[in-house]
Amino acid sequence: MAFILTQHPSIANHFLAELRHKEIQTDRMRFRRNMERLGEVFAYEISKKLPYANVEIETPLGITETCLLTDQPVLTTLVRAGLPLHQGLLNYFDRADNAFIAAFRKLKKSGAFELHKEYMSSPSLDDRIVIVSDPMLATGRSMVLTCQELLGTFRIKELHIVVAIATEEGLEHVKAYLPKAKLWVGAVDSEMTSKAYIVPGLGDAGDLAFGPKS
């Protein structure tokens, strides 16, 4: 399944518009905050699909009943570009465990990609609901390789993937190789450049958030 945020007009459209706007996005703090706010919107939407249980709460004047999450998710992101989106999710899932992955793709002679993981800090993901966030989903290959490695290492109960902007090709690739994953997408663009930049996209999310890298 794929939930496309912009299919339903909401205030999130404003956050996405500012993320894309070539002048507004030059303000790094505003760019990070808009990505963070988008993560907060996704957290709210995802929360509707998670398990709850009825509990009693004692107030200063009596007892009331409400429903609270029974399973806190594990929020996972790919550094560095994913950090602002991750923070938005964490603002709402404030009791969640967290995992951080640093990885890069290496092109083999055959034309296929290998994922080289440089660093991972994570709790056990066995029997956990895992939310993986990354701002851009272009070809979808990096996301698939990352999630396949996680699924091969842990017995993940439920996998959610959150991206701000995806391509149609990337979505189809993820659906084909991760059929059980639930996709949460801000907007879907139709094109990519030869270097796998999404068009119209928004540019390099990591550079816009934290400055150019060498």
C-alpha positions as CSV (number, residue, x, y, z in Angstrom):
1,M,0.0,0.0,0.0
2,A,1.1,3.6,-0.5
3,F,-0.3,6.7,1.2
4,I,0.3,9.8,-0.9
5,L,0.0,12.9,1.3
6,T,-0.7,15.4,-1.5
7,Q,-3.6,13.4,-2.8
8,H,-5.5,14.9,0.1
9,P,-5.2,18.7,0.3
10,S,-3.8,19.8,3.7
11,I,-1.4,22.1,5.4
12,A,1.3,19.6,4.5
13,N,1.2,21.0,0.9
14,H,2.6,24.3,2.3
15,F,5.5,22.5,3.9
16,L,6.3,20.6,0.6
17,A,5.9,23.8,-1.4
18,E,8.5,25.6,0.7
19,L,10.8,22.6,0.6
20,R,10.7,22.8,-3.2
21,H,10.8,26.6,-3.6
22,K,14.3,27.5,-5.0
23,E,14.5,30.7,-2.9
24,I,12.9,29.6,0.3
25,Q,14.9,26.4,0.5
26,T,18.1,28.4,0.7
27,D,17.3,29.1,4.3
28,R,18.7,26.0,5.8
29,M,17.0,26.3,9.2
30,R,13.6,26.8,7.4
31,F,14.4,23.8,5.1
32,R,15.1,21.6,8.1
33,R,12.1,22.8,10.0
34,N,9.8,22.1,7.0
35,M,11.2,18.6,6.6
36,E,10.7,18.1,10.3
37,R,7.1,19.4,10.1
38,L,6.4,17.0,7.3
39,G,7.7,14.2,9.5
40,E,5.2,15.2,12.2
41,V,2.4,15.0,9.7
42,F,3.5,11.5,8.7
43,A,3.8,10.5,12.3
44,Y,0.2,11.5,12.9
45,E,-1.0,9.6,9.9
46,I,1.0,6.5,10.7
47,S,-0.3,6.5,14.3
48,K,-3.8,5.8,13.1
49,K,-2.6,2.4,11.8
50,L,-0.8,1.3,15.0
51,P,-2.1,-1.0,17.8
52,Y,-3.9,0.6,20.8
53,A,-5.3,-0.6,24.1
54,N,-7.9,1.1,26.4
55,V,-6.4,2.3,29.7
56,E,-7.6,4.3,32.7
57,I,-6.0,7.6,33.5
58,E,-6.4,9.2,36.9
59,T,-6.9,13.0,36.8
60,P,-6.9,15.4,39.8
61,L,-10.7,15.1,39.8
62,G,-11.5,11.5,38.8
63,I,-10.9,8.6,36.3
64,T,-11.1,8.7,32.6
65,E,-10.6,6.1,29.9
66,T,-8.5,6.6,26.8
67,C,-6.5,4.4,24.3
68,L,-2.8,4.5,24.1
69,L,-0.2,2.8,21.9
70,T,0.7,-0.7,22.9
71,D,3.8,-0.9,20.7
72,Q,6.2,2.0,20.3
73,P,7.9,1.9,16.9
74,V,11.6,2.0,16.2
75,L,12.4,5.0,14.1
76,T,15.2,4.4,11.7
77,T,16.9,6.8,9.3
78,L,19.8,7.0,6.9
79,V,22.2,9.8,7.9
80,R,22.7,12.5,7.1
81,A,19.9,13.6,4.8
82,G,17.2,11.7,6.8
83,L,17.8,13.5,10.1
84,P,15.3,16.3,9.9
85,L,12.5,14.0,8.7
86,H,13.5,11.6,11.5
87,Q,13.3,14.4,14.0
88,G,9.7,15.2,13.0
89,L,8.7,11.6,13.5
90,L,10.5,11.5,16.9
91,N,8.6,14.7,18.0
92,Y,5.4,12.7,17.9
93,F,6.7,9.2,18.7
94,D,8.7,10.7,21.6
95,R,9.0,7.4,23.4
96,A,10.2,5.5,20.4
97,D,13.6,3.7,20.2
98,N,15.9,4.9,17.4
99,A,18.2,3.4,14.9
100,F,20.7,5.2,12.6
101,I,22.4,3.8,9.5
102,A,25.3,5.3,7.5
103,A,25.7,3.5,4.2
104,F,26.7,4.1,0.6
105,R,26.0,2.4,-2.7
106,K,28.9,0.9,-4.7
107,L,28.4,0.1,-8.4
108,K,29.6,-3.4,-9.4
109,K,30.9,-4.3,-12.9
110,S,27.7,-6.0,-13.6
111,G,25.8,-2.7,-13.2
112,A,24.2,-3.9,-10.0
113,F,24.5,-2.0,-6.7
114,E,26.0,-3.2,-3.4
115,L,25.1,-1.5,-0.2
116,H,28.1,-0.8,2.0
117,K,27.1,-0.2,5.6
118,E,29.6,1.9,7.4
119,Y,27.8,2.3,10.7
120,M,24.6,1.2,12.4
121,S,23.4,2.0,15.9
122,S,20.2,0.1,16.6
123,P,18.3,-1.8,19.3
124,S,17.0,-5.3,18.4
125,L,14.3,-5.0,15.7
126,D,12.9,-8.4,16.4
127,D,9.1,-8.3,16.7
128,R,9.1,-4.5,16.4
129,I,7.3,-2.0,14.2
130,V,10.0,-0.3,12.2
131,I,9.7,3.1,10.5
132,V,12.5,3.9,8.0
133,S,12.7,7.5,6.8
134,D,14.6,9.1,4.0
135,P,13.6,12.4,2.3
136,M,14.1,11.2,-1.4
137,L,13.2,8.0,-3.1
138,A,14.6,8.1,-6.6
139,T,15.4,4.7,-8.1
140,G,14.4,3.0,-4.8
141,R,17.5,0.8,-4.9
142,S,19.2,2.1,-1.8
143,M,16.0,1.9,0.2
144,V,15.4,-1.7,-0.9
145,L,18.9,-2.8,-0.1
146,T,18.8,-1.1,3.3
147,C,15.4,-2.7,4.2
148,Q,16.4,-6.1,2.8
149,E,19.5,-6.1,5.1
150,L,17.3,-5.2,8.1
151,L,14.8,-7.9,7.2
152,G,17.5,-10.4,6.7
153,T,19.0,-9.6,10.2
154,F,15.9,-9.1,12.3
155,R,12.3,-10.6,12.5
156,I,10.6,-7.3,11.9
157,K,6.9,-7.4,12.7
158,E,5.8,-4.4,10.5
159,L,7.8,-2.2,8.1
160,H,6.8,1.4,7.2
161,I,8.8,3.5,4.8
162,V,8.5,7.3,4.9
163,V,9.8,9.7,2.1
164,A,9.0,13.3,1.3
165,I,9.3,12.9,-2.5
166,A,9.4,9.7,-4.6
167,T,9.5,8.9,-8.3
168,E,7.0,6.6,-9.9
169,E,9.8,4.3,-10.8
170,G,11.2,4.2,-7.3
171,L,7.8,3.4,-5.8
172,E,7.3,0.5,-8.2
173,H,10.8,-0.8,-7.4
174,V,10.0,-0.8,-3.6
175,K,6.6,-2.4,-4.1
176,A,8.2,-5.2,-6.2
177,Y,11.0,-6.0,-3.7
178,L,9.3,-5.1,-0.4
179,P,5.7,-6.1,-1.0
180,K,4.8,-6.1,2.7
181,A,6.1,-2.6,3.4
182,K,3.7,0.2,4.0
183,L,4.7,3.3,2.0
184,W,4.1,6.9,3.2
185,V,4.9,9.5,0.5
186,G,4.6,13.3,0.4
187,A,4.5,13.7,-3.4
188,V,5.3,11.6,-6.5
189,D,7.3,13.0,-9.4
190,S,7.6,11.4,-12.7
191,E,11.1,12.0,-13.9
192,M,14.8,11.6,-13.0
193,T,18.0,13.0,-14.4
194,S,20.9,10.7,-15.5
195,K,22.4,11.1,-12.1
196,A,19.1,10.0,-10.4
197,Y,18.0,13.4,-9.2
198,I,14.3,13.6,-9.0
199,V,12.6,16.2,-11.4
200,P,11.1,18.6,-10.4
201,G,12.1,17.3,-6.9
202,L,13.8,19.8,-4.7
203,G,17.6,19.2,-5.2
204,D,19.9,17.5,-2.7
205,A,18.1,17.3,0.6
206,G,21.3,16.6,2.6
207,D,23.1,19.6,1.1
208,L,20.1,21.9,1.6
209,A,19.7,20.8,5.2
210,F,23.4,20.8,6.3
211,G,25.5,22.3,3.6
212,P,27.5,20.9,0.6
213,K,29.8,18.0,1.1
214,S,33.1,17.4,-0.5
